[in-house]
Amino acid sequence: MDTNTLSLVYLGVSKTARNQRVSSSLISKLKEGGTPIITDVRSNNTSSMVERFEHFGFVKGDVNADRTKLRWEKRATPARREI
């Protein structure tokens, strides 16, 4: 792993905090730094976290029987064309 990469080891939200945008707020704050983020989701996860990470802009990497790895990287913004 690159030293300029954040590794999100575990992201869990208690039942009382669900539906309060805790995950999306945290991910948004982490993404603001522009540093690549890697994470993985265990195959027995029942909270649709792979789909949630994809919604946050993460891309699936290695998928095996135990887990799905995901990565987010800031996209380069294309230069604006002047007319």
C-alpha positions as a Markdown table, in Angstrom:
| # | Residue | x | y | z |
|---|---|---|---|---|
| 1 | Met | 0.0 | 0.0 | 0.0 |
| 2 | Asp | 1.2 | 3.5 | -0.8 |
| 3 | Thr | 1.9 | 5.7 | 2.2 |
| 4 | Asn | -0.3 | 8.4 | 0.6 |
| 5 | Thr | -3.4 | 6.1 | 0.8 |
| 6 | Leu | -6.0 | 6.0 | 3.5 |
| 7 | Ser | -7.1 | 2.5 | 4.6 |
| 8 | Leu | -10.6 | 2.4 | 5.9 |
| 9 | Val | -10.5 | -0.7 | 8.0 |
| 10 | Tyr | -14.0 | -0.8 | 9.4 |
| 11 | Leu | -17.0 | 1.4 | 9.0 |
| 12 | Gly | -20.0 | 0.6 | 11.2 |
| 13 | Val | -22.9 | 2.6 | 12.4 |
| 14 | Ser | -25.0 | 1.8 | 15.4 |
| 15 | Lys | -28.7 | 1.1 | 15.0 |
| 16 | Thr | -29.6 | 4.4 | 16.7 |
| 17 | Ala | -27.4 | 6.4 | 14.3 |
| 18 | Arg | -28.7 | 4.8 | 11.1 |
| 19 | Asn | -30.4 | 6.9 | 8.5 |
| 20 | Gln | -28.6 | 10.0 | 9.8 |
| 21 | Arg | -26.1 | 10.1 | 6.9 |
| 22 | Val | -23.2 | 9.2 | 9.2 |
| 23 | Ser | -21.4 | 7.0 | 6.6 |
| 24 | Ser | -21.8 | 9.4 | 3.7 |
| 25 | Ser | -20.7 | 12.4 | 5.8 |
| 26 | Leu | -17.6 | 10.6 | 7.0 |
| 27 | Ile | -16.7 | 9.4 | 3.4 |
| 28 | Ser | -17.3 | 12.9 | 2.1 |
| 29 | Lys | -14.9 | 14.4 | 4.6 |
| 30 | Leu | -12.3 | 11.8 | 3.9 |
| 31 | Lys | -12.6 | 12.4 | 0.1 |
| 32 | Glu | -12.1 | 16.1 | 0.6 |
| 33 | Gly | -8.4 | 15.5 | 1.2 |
| 34 | Gly | -8.1 | 14.0 | -2.2 |
| 35 | Thr | -6.0 | 11.1 | -0.9 |
| 36 | Pro | -6.9 | 7.7 | -2.4 |
| 37 | Ile | -8.9 | 5.5 | 0.0 |
| 38 | Ile | -9.0 | 1.7 | 0.0 |
| 39 | Thr | -11.3 | -0.6 | 2.0 |
| 40 | Asp | -12.8 | -4.0 | 1.8 |
| 41 | Val | -16.2 | -5.5 | 2.7 |
| 42 | Arg | -16.5 | -8.9 | 4.1 |
| 43 | Ser | -18.7 | -11.3 | 2.1 |
| 44 | Asn | -21.0 | -11.9 | 5.1 |
| 45 | Asn | -21.9 | -8.1 | 5.3 |
| 46 | Thr | -25.7 | -7.7 | 5.4 |
| 47 | Ser | -25.8 | -3.9 | 5.1 |
| 48 | Ser | -25.2 | -3.6 | 1.3 |
| 49 | Met | -21.9 | -1.8 | 2.0 |
| 50 | Val | -20.3 | -2.8 | -1.4 |
| 51 | Glu | -23.2 | -1.0 | -3.1 |
| 52 | Arg | -23.0 | 1.9 | -0.7 |
| 53 | Phe | -19.2 | 2.3 | -1.4 |
| 54 | Glu | -19.9 | 2.2 | -5.1 |
| 55 | His | -22.5 | 4.9 | -4.7 |
| 56 | Phe | -19.8 | 7.0 | -2.9 |
| 57 | Gly | -17.6 | 6.6 | -6.1 |
| 58 | Phe | -15.5 | 3.6 | -5.0 |
| 59 | Val | -14.6 | 1.0 | -7.7 |
| 60 | Lys | -14.5 | -2.7 | -7.0 |
| 61 | Gly | -11.2 | -4.4 | -7.2 |
| 62 | Asp | -10.4 | -7.9 | -6.1 |
| 63 | Val | -13.5 | -10.0 | -5.2 |
| 64 | Asn | -13.1 | -13.4 | -3.6 |
| 65 | Ala | -15.1 | -15.7 | -1.3 |
| 66 | Asp | -14.1 | -13.7 | 1.8 |
| 67 | Arg | -14.3 | -10.1 | 0.8 |
| 68 | Thr | -14.6 | -7.4 | -1.9 |
| 69 | Lys | -11.9 | -4.8 | -2.1 |
| 70 | Leu | -12.8 | -1.3 | -3.2 |
| 71 | Arg | -10.8 | 1.9 | -4.0 |
| 72 | Trp | -11.6 | 5.6 | -4.4 |
| 73 | Glu | -9.3 | 8.0 | -6.2 |
| 74 | Lys | -9.9 | 11.6 | -7.0 |
| 75 | Arg | -10.6 | 12.1 | -10.6 |
| 76 | Ala | -8.6 | 14.6 | -12.5 |
| 77 | Thr | -10.9 | 17.4 | -13.6 |
| 78 | Pro | -10.6 | 18.1 | -17.3 |
| 79 | Ala | -9.4 | 21.5 | -18.4 |
| 80 | Arg | -12.2 | 23.8 | -19.3 |
| 81 | Arg | -12.4 | 24.6 | -23.0 |
| 82 | Glu | -12.9 | 28.2 | -23.9 |
| 83 | Ile | -15.0 | 29.0 | -26.8 |
